[in-house]
Amino acid sequence: MSEVSPARSPISAIVVTYYTGPLLARALASLKAQPEIGEIIVVDNGNWDGAVRAAAAATPEGAPVEIVSGHGNVGFAAGCNLGARRAKGAYLLFLNPDACLPSGGAARLLADAAKLERPWLLGCKIVDPDGTEQQGSRRATLTPWRAFVEATKLYAIAPRHPYFRRFNLHGEPCPKELRRLPVISGACFFLPREDYLAVGGMDERYFLHVEDVDFCLRFARAGGGVWFDPHVGVTHFKSSSRASPVRIEMRKTASMLRYFQAHFADPYPPGFLTFVGASLWAAFALQTMGRAFGRAFAYLGFAARAGAGGLARARRLAARRFAR
């Protein structure tokens, strides 16, 4: 495998993976296709035996892949910091393991970043496989009130009212050029390695979710500019990990409350954060119950159509699949 000169390839790409599955090979292939990337650091928070090496070997041409493993599942924020400390490039490109950087994407990020004054943090346009901009691609500052509006869907009452503005901005027209925004997506972001380390990297108290929101806020407060780049559309497939959706939502809610306590405990009146927290946990409980009822109805519907024999065959098939 040929290595590219660091002078020509100043970017270190970092991928944090946890039971990602076959999409990891596609993500690595998209990074290896970028001549500007000199190394790819895969932080293995947990995968099937040999899965990460197999994914790296499936795409032999391009930047070398270093696998960091043996630390267990330390969470996304800590995984990003592990990768950043190993990186040798002048720039860091973080990419989700279920996302793909488009051809020429790294070169365009470098070219667009050259127009900005340091310190800068550059996020990409995150899109679904059909090309539609994904929720979370562009975001406003996350405040307790905005979280309450999202949880209670108050934005549906008066969507144009400034008090009911949404946290996610993907429903608004996408800018044509670089745009300064409060928050970009952690699915793919780009910045100088020195600037990442200067603000302390990701806050490792966040295990999963909201760490990117917190990082954008801390980066801006340190004098940095957070920018959205509409020229680089990163395809994000989502939901590739084996992790339980309920556990993910639980961690997301807990991370959001930690973020509010860290950054908004003073501006809001006493008791309001408690009220918001109760609302978020109530929304989580309703979502969990809805998912459970959906599975129960699907199960009963399948049982009615297939009968006891079909249900037994489905169970045997599922047992073989997860035993692999």
C-alpha positions as CSV (number, residue, x, y, z in Angstrom):
1,M,0.0,0.0,0.0
2,S,1.6,3.3,-1.1
3,E,1.7,6.1,1.4
4,V,1.2,9.7,0.3
5,S,3.5,12.5,1.3
6,P,2.2,14.5,4.4
7,A,3.0,17.7,2.5
8,R,0.6,16.7,-0.2
9,S,-1.8,15.1,2.2
10,P,-2.2,17.3,5.3
11,I,-5.4,15.7,6.6
12,S,-5.8,13.1,9.2
13,A,-9.2,11.4,9.0
14,I,-10.8,10.0,12.2
15,V,-13.6,7.5,12.3
16,V,-15.1,6.2,15.6
17,T,-16.9,3.0,15.1
18,Y,-19.1,0.7,17.3
19,Y,-20.6,-2.4,15.6
20,T,-21.1,-0.4,12.4
21,G,-21.3,-3.3,10.0
22,P,-20.6,-3.3,6.3
23,L,-21.0,0.4,5.9
24,L,-17.6,1.0,7.6
25,A,-15.9,-0.3,4.4
26,R,-17.8,2.2,2.3
27,A,-16.8,5.1,4.6
28,L,-13.1,4.1,4.5
29,A,-13.2,3.7,0.8
30,S,-14.6,7.3,0.4
31,L,-11.7,8.6,2.6
32,K,-9.1,6.6,0.7
33,A,-10.2,8.1,-2.5
34,Q,-9.2,11.6,-1.3
35,P,-5.5,12.3,-2.1
36,E,-5.5,15.1,0.5
37,I,-5.9,12.6,3.3
38,G,-2.6,11.2,4.5
39,E,-3.8,8.8,7.2
40,I,-7.0,7.3,8.5
41,I,-7.4,6.6,12.2
42,V,-10.1,4.1,13.1
43,V,-11.0,4.2,16.8
44,D,-12.6,0.8,17.5
45,N,-15.0,1.2,20.4
46,G,-16.3,-2.3,19.8
47,N,-16.9,-4.5,16.7
48,W,-17.1,-8.1,15.7
49,D,-13.7,-9.8,15.7
50,G,-11.7,-8.9,12.6
51,A,-14.5,-6.6,11.2
52,V,-12.5,-3.4,11.2
53,R,-9.4,-5.0,9.7
54,A,-11.6,-6.6,7.0
55,A,-13.2,-3.3,6.2
56,A,-9.8,-1.6,5.9
57,A,-8.4,-4.4,3.7
58,A,-11.4,-4.3,1.4
59,T,-10.2,-1.0,0.0
60,P,-6.4,-1.4,-0.4
61,E,-5.6,1.7,-2.3
62,G,-5.1,5.1,-0.6
63,A,-4.0,6.4,2.8
64,P,-2.9,3.9,5.4
65,V,-5.3,2.9,8.1
66,E,-4.3,2.8,11.8
67,I,-6.7,0.9,14.1
68,V,-6.9,2.1,17.7
69,S,-8.5,-0.7,19.8
70,G,-8.4,-2.4,23.2
71,H,-10.0,0.5,25.2
72,G,-13.6,-0.8,25.1
73,N,-16.6,1.4,24.4
74,V,-15.5,4.8,25.8
75,G,-18.1,6.8,23.9
76,F,-18.0,9.0,20.8
77,A,-16.4,12.1,22.4
78,A,-13.6,10.1,24.1
79,G,-13.1,8.2,20.8
80,C,-12.7,11.4,18.8
81,N,-10.1,12.6,21.3
82,L,-8.2,9.3,21.1
83,G,-8.0,9.7,17.4
84,A,-7.0,13.3,17.5
85,R,-4.1,12.5,19.9
86,R,-2.8,9.9,17.4
87,A,-3.1,12.2,14.4
88,K,-0.1,13.7,12.6
89,G,-1.8,15.8,10.0
90,A,-2.3,19.6,10.3
91,Y,-6.0,19.2,9.8
92,L,-8.5,16.8,11.3
93,L,-11.5,15.4,9.4
94,F,-14.0,13.5,11.6
95,L,-16.4,11.2,9.7
96,N,-19.1,9.0,11.0
97,P,-18.6,5.3,10.1
98,D,-22.0,5.2,8.3
99,A,-21.2,8.2,6.2
100,C,-19.4,8.8,2.9
101,L,-17.3,11.8,1.8
102,P,-18.0,12.6,-1.9
103,S,-15.3,12.6,-4.5
104,G,-13.2,15.7,-4.2
105,G,-14.7,16.5,-0.9
106,A,-11.5,16.9,1.0
107,A,-10.0,19.1,-1.6
108,R,-13.1,21.4,-1.5
109,L,-13.0,21.6,2.3
110,L,-9.3,22.7,2.1
111,A,-10.1,25.3,-0.6
112,D,-13.1,26.7,1.3
113,A,-11.3,26.7,4.6
114,A,-8.5,28.8,3.0
115,K,-11.1,31.7,2.7
116,L,-11.7,31.7,6.4
117,E,-9.9,33.4,9.2
118,R,-8.6,31.1,12.0
119,P,-9.7,29.6,14.2
120,W,-12.4,28.0,12.1
121,L,-14.6,24.9,12.3
122,L,-16.2,23.7,9.1
123,G,-19.2,21.4,8.8
124,C,-20.6,19.7,5.8
125,K,-24.0,19.4,4.3
126,I,-25.3,16.1,5.6
127,V,-27.7,14.4,3.2
128,D,-29.9,11.2,3.1
129,P,-29.1,8.6,0.4
130,D,-31.7,10.3,-1.8
131,G,-29.9,13.6,-1.6
132,T,-32.3,15.3,0.8
133,E,-30.7,17.4,3.4
134,Q,-30.8,15.6,6.7
135,Q,-32.1,16.8,10.0
136,G,-29.2,18.0,12.1
137,S,-27.1,19.2,9.1
138,R,-27.6,22.8,10.2
139,R,-28.7,23.8,13.7
140,A,-29.3,26.8,15.9
141,T,-28.0,27.2,19.4
142,L,-29.5,24.6,21.6
143,T,-31.2,26.2,24.6
144,P,-33.6,24.7,27.2
145,W,-36.4,26.7,25.6
146,R,-35.7,25.3,22.1
147,A,-35.5,21.8,23.5
148,F,-38.9,22.3,25.1
149,V,-40.3,23.6,21.8
150,E,-39.0,20.5,20.0
151,A,-40.2,18.1,22.7
152,T,-43.7,19.5,22.8
153,K,-43.9,20.4,19.1
154,L,-44.9,23.9,19.8
155,Y,-43.3,24.9,16.5
156,A,-46.4,23.5,14.8
157,I,-48.6,26.1,16.4
158,A,-46.8,29.2,14.9
159,P,-43.8,28.0,12.8
160,R,-42.8,31.5,11.8
161,H,-42.9,33.0,15.3
162,P,-39.4,33.8,16.6
163,Y,-40.3,32.2,20.0
164,F,-41.1,28.9,18.3
165,R,-38.0,28.6,16.1
166,R,-36.8,25.1,15.7
167,F,-33.3,23.8,16.7
168,N,-32.8,22.0,13.4
169,L,-32.7,24.3,10.4
170,H,-32.8,21.8,7.5
171,G,-36.4,22.9,6.7
172,E,-35.1,26.4,5.8
173,P,-33.6,27.1,2.3
174,C,-30.0,25.9,2.2
175,P,-27.4,28.6,1.7
176,K,-25.5,28.6,-1.6
177,E,-22.2,29.6,-0.1
178,L,-20.3,29.3,3.2
179,R,-22.5,30.4,6.1
180,R,-21.6,31.1,9.7
181,L,-23.9,29.1,12.0
182,P,-24.1,28.3,15.7
183,V,-24.0,24.5,15.3
184,I,-22.9,22.1,12.6
185,S,-23.2,18.3,12.5
186,G,-20.8,15.9,14.2
187,A,-21.3,13.4,11.4
188,C,-18.6,15.2,9.4
189,F,-16.6,18.2,10.5
190,F,-13.1,19.7,9.7
191,L,-10.7,21.9,11.5
192,P,-7.0,22.5,12.2
193,R,-5.6,19.9,14.7
194,E,-4.1,22.7,16.8
195,D,-7.4,24.4,17.2
196,Y,-9.2,21.2,18.2
197,L,-6.6,20.5,20.9
198,A,-6.5,24.2,22.0
199,V,-10.2,24.0,23.2
200,G,-9.6,20.6,24.8
201,G,-11.3,18.5,22.2
202,M,-14.6,16.9,22.8
203,D,-16.0,16.9,26.4
204,E,-15.7,13.3,27.4
205,R,-18.5,13.6,30.0
206,Y,-20.8,13.2,27.0
207,F,-21.0,9.5,26.1
208,L,-23.2,9.8,23.0
209,H,-25.0,12.8,21.4
210,V,-24.8,16.5,22.1
211,E,-21.0,16.4,22.3
212,D,-20.9,18.1,18.9
213,V,-23.4,20.8,20.1
214,D,-21.3,21.4,23.2
215,F,-18.1,21.5,21.1
216,C,-19.5,24.2,18.7
217,L,-20.6,26.3,21.6
218,R,-17.2,26.1,23.4
219,F,-15.3,26.7,20.1
220,A,-17.3,29.8,19.4
221,R,-16.9,31.1,23.0
222,A,-13.2,30.6,22.6
223,G,-13.2,33.0,19.6
224,G,-13.6,30.5,16.8
225,G,-16.0,30.7,13.8
226,V,-18.4,27.8,13.2
227,W,-19.1,27.5,9.4
228,F,-21.4,25.5,7.2
229,D,-20.1,24.4,3.8
230,P,-23.0,23.6,1.4
231,H,-20.5,22.5,-1.3
232,V,-19.6,19.2,0.3
233,G,-22.6,16.9,0.6
234,V,-21.8,13.9,2.9
235,T,-24.2,11.0,2.6
236,H,-25.2,9.7,6.0
237,F,-27.0,6.3,6.1
238,K,-27.8,6.4,9.9
239,S,-28.9,3.6,12.2
240,S,-26.1,1.2,11.2
241,S,-24.9,0.4,14.7
242,R,-26.1,-2.6,16.7
243,A,-26.7,-0.3,19.7
244,S,-30.2,-0.3,21.1
245,P,-32.4,2.6,19.8
246,V,-33.9,3.0,23.2
247,R,-30.5,3.2,24.9
248,I,-29.3,5.7,22.3
249,E,-32.3,8.0,23.0
250,M,-31.8,7.6,26.7
251,R,-28.2,8.7,26.4
252,K,-29.2,11.6,24.1
253,T,-31.7,12.9,26.7
254,A,-29.1,12.5,29.6
255,S,-26.5,14.3,27.5
256,M,-28.9,17.2,26.7
257,L,-29.6,17.7,30.4
258,R,-25.9,17.7,31.2
259,Y,-25.4,20.3,28.5
260,F,-28.1,22.6,29.9
261,Q,-26.6,22.3,33.4
262,A,-23.1,23.2,32.1
263,H,-24.1,26.2,29.9
264,F,-27.6,27.5,30.9
265,A,-27.9,27.0,34.7
266,D,-27.6,30.7,35.4
267,P,-29.7,32.5,32.7
268,Y,-32.9,30.6,33.4
269,P,-35.1,31.0,36.5
270,P,-34.9,28.3,39.2
271,G,-37.0,25.3,38.4
272,F,-37.1,25.8,34.7
273,L,-34.4,23.4,33.9
274,T,-36.1,20.8,36.1
275,F,-39.3,21.4,34.2
276,V,-37.5,21.0,30.8
277,G,-35.8,17.9,32.1
278,A,-39.1,16.4,33.1
279,S,-40.6,17.2,29.7
280,L,-37.7,15.6,27.9
281,W,-37.9,12.4,29.9
282,A,-41.6,12.3,29.4
283,A,-41.1,12.6,25.6
284,F,-38.5,9.8,25.8
285,A,-41.0,7.6,27.7
286,L,-43.8,8.3,25.1
287,Q,-41.4,7.5,22.3
288,T,-40.3,4.3,24.0
289,M,-43.8,3.2,24.6
290,G,-44.7,4.0,21.0
291,R,-41.8,1.9,19.8
292,A,-42.9,-1.0,22.1
293,F,-46.5,-0.9,20.9
294,G,-45.4,-0.8,17.3
295,R,-43.3,-3.9,17.8
296,A,-46.2,-5.7,19.6
297,F,-48.7,-4.9,16.8
298,A,-46.2,-6.0,14.1
299,Y,-45.6,-9.2,16.0
300,L,-49.3,-9.9,16.4
301,G,-49.9,-9.1,12.8
302,F,-47.1,-11.4,11.6
303,A,-48.4,-14.2,13.9
304,A,-51.9,-13.9,12.5
305,R,-50.6,-14.1,8.9
306,A,-48.0,-16.8,9.4
307,G,-49.4,-18.9,12.2
308,A,-47.4,-20.8,14.8
309,G,-45.2,-22.6,12.2
310,G,-44.1,-19.4,10.4
311,L,-43.4,-17.7,13.8
312,A,-41.2,-20.6,14.8
313,R,-39.3,-20.5,11.5
314,A,-38.7,-16.7,11.9
315,R,-37.3,-17.3,15.4
316,R,-34.9,-20.0,14.1
317,L,-33.8,-17.6,11.4
318,A,-33.2,-14.8,13.8
319,A,-31.2,-17.1,16.2
320,R,-28.9,-18.2,13.3
321,R,-28.4,-14.6,12.2
322,F,-27.3,-13.3,15.6
323,A,-25.2,-16.3,16.4
324,R,-22.8,-15.5,13.6
